[in-house]
């Protein structure tokens, strides 16, 4: 057991070490900083790809735009939740924030498999192109995950694995949303399965490896 | 109506005598009053922390001092053993210090502190669980373990026994004494002892056997006399 005078000594040491600090911004504002990077990538992709065709394709078929809305909402809500979770004092239930959007995303994607008519402006997927979707999601998630980890570390995540996992979901959802710019294909079961695999890889990897840099 | 005691910085609301009986009707009012007091205390601590963030050492040390019993209470509630509570308190205060830039004064200070203290308490419990898994608990083995360094009493007893044994050996007939000295004390083999004494190995074995029986009887008799 520690001697009571040890507490006094610690209090004096902490007091002597006290310097004014720059207060961390609100989690929502910090999340906006990360979203601005995602939006910048979206702007670049919209210029490189045919943005108008993407919007026309999504607008024509409900399950496609619902799925895109679900993935984009998941990115926003999971990103916000991750920044909330990184701050001491927040409740773990913040991790549930992206759940409704995630259900919409998965549900709408599943509905796409039941549709029998083809989406306008889409063509048959060549052999091996599904793998490119997987690479896109994983590849784009990596820099987004590194960025959000650095930003989250500035706070003090007391639930590092949960925070990292939710941040990974935000990255995967953002990458899946941005994939729509370069994805002139209809919702096929194998394609969607690889999308799901990509998302699962990113979430599992961030929960596993993101934990260490976020542990304080 | 409730009385508020501030014990080492912890606000404890204790109902006045007789209030318990009227709790069925007065409970909501008591709860409201208690919550109001807690809110006021939380707001005051939030103000102290905001001042600390700006560099006010006095406010900071006063706040930390108030946190001591609160953190100890949280750790106790989490099931941290009494001998580890002070460690959790210190770990929590260090974390609070390093994470002080994350506190938003518009939010509850107690909620912020509680999550940090909870985390450190869980860390302590996990650390103890890991240590316990590595340790071996076998009280029988511990009790049966021979102390490699004999104490003074044991040493004196041992010397006394040696002295009595040597005295008894000296009184043995010559053949038996030679057999004990060569075979037991010097640790020679029968062949070596035979070469040294000039006696046959058979005679040496018989003499040793007789000598041991004789010594045993003699030492046992001495013990009975002492008792």
Interface residues (C-beta under 8 A of the other chain):
Chain A: X1 X2 X6 X7 X10 X11 X12 X14 X15 X16 X17 X18 X19 X20 X21 X22 X23 X24 X26 X87 X88 X89 X90 X155 X156 X158 X216
Chain B: X52 X53 X54 X55 X57 X60 X61 X64 X65 X68 X82 X83 X85 X86 X87 X89 X90 X93 X94 X95 X97 X98 X99 X100 X101 X102 X103 X104 X107 X108 X111 X112 X114 X115 X116 X118 X119
